[in-house]
Amino acid sequence: MKFLRQVFESLVFAYQALRSNIMRTTLSLLGVSVGIFAIVAVFTAVDSLNGKIRSEIDSFAGSGVLYVGKWPWLMQNNYPWWKYLNRPEMKYSEFKYLKENLTSAQAVAIIDGGRTASVNRGSSSMDINITGASYDYNQVTSCPINEGRYFLPIESDNGLNVAIIGSKVAENLSNGESMIGQVIKLNGIKFSVIGVIEKKGNDMLGFGGTPDEKVIIPYITYATIFQKDRPQPDISVKAFEDDVNQQNLEGDISGMMRSLRSIKPKQEDSFSINRMDGLNQFFDGIFSVLNVAGALIAGFSLLVGGFGIANIMFVSVKERTNIIGIQKSLGAKNYFIMFQFLFEAVFLSLIGGLVGIGLVVLITLIPQEALPLSLSFKNILSGLMISSFIGILSGIIPAWVAAKMDPVIAIRSK
């Protein structure tokens, strides 16, 4: 109890010392405020960018989805593109077989896109990105419908001339009226609009162009009209949620595809099964580097703030040498003296940290459409822990010097 009481008294002494020197306290915590602001702002920006990119990847690729195609996505050293060039393209019959026989899949879709077409209605026209997709497309990737509806199975299976258009396409062609049921022309061929996709804005990564300028039609219709002699489809397969890392699904797909293409046991696959893990790992590396680089840059500001606090603490020890001598002559223990100055340094650093975090909070309140910033509890806690550590580091030597003073010499000082 005596120890705890003395620790509390040390806290009170530290608080009173800070109150008695408001101007010095304010100036000394500015360096820490700038440093904590910089480091927390960097972490917040990187985390927000990371979240934005992950969200776009999930929106584009879907969560737990495997892509069966001709080309592997990961470009490694000595990438044998000539070998992949000779592989056969994915076939609609292969998609149908997988869809009918893959019991480990939640949904299977065939998708082809990336081609530009001209869309017009009356005198209004624009260039768009056109995608051909089978019925399960909205189950393997995000396709939120704002107005109208999605494809019916009969429309997809029979290749009817129906289209789901992006919000920007609807704005340019509508003339202020609903586009549902209206007839548009894609490269001069008539299509009936059945749905309008929710407005999303530009993708940061630009996967397949913005969905606002996209038109989606049934895959069979797309293959008949737009694919011609350049088919480049992928078969997208969504796993069940309990299939961790999609290992079971990948094994089933590989076995069925090898059987379909009569690949012998010792022969290489003539197809690739791609997943977003490689892209996620790529971004993990980038964000790790950004975090380290940002922390180092912000750390210099924090270092300056730490030196500022240490300098102030040495001045404070010098000013209160006589008081230290009196306290020690009355029986004050070394840890009691040490805690006074250590708590004062930590208080200074923590207040500076709170000010820096408060500045980051103000920035996150500014509306930003391109990259909304969100300050996480983890980053707040990191900022407070770093500022506390800087306070301890800055105050430990001055506190040790104060605690080791000879009481007789300290009392005689002026």
Buried (B, 14 or more C-beta within 10 A) or exposed (E): EEEEEBEEBBBEBBEEBBEEBEEBBBEBBBBBBBBBBBBBBBBBBBBBBBBBBEEBBBBBBBBBBBBBBBBBEEEEEEEEEEEBEEBEBBBBEBBEBBBEEBEBBBBBBBBBBEBEBEBBBEEBBBEBBBBBBBBBBBBBBBBEBEBBEBBBEEBBBEBBBBBBBBBBBBBBBBEEEEBBEBEBBBEEEEBBBBBBBBBBEEBEEEBBBBBBBBBBBBBBBBBEBBBEEEBBBBBBBBBBEEBEEBEBBBEBBBEBBBEBBEBEEEEEEBBBBBBBEEBBEEBEEBBEEBBEEBBEEBBEBBBBBBEBBBBBBBBBBEEBBEBBBBBBEEEBBBBBBBBBBBBBBBBBBBBBBBBBBEBBBEBBEEEEEEEEBEBBEEBBEBBBEBBBBBBBBBBBBBBBBBBEBEBEEBBEEE
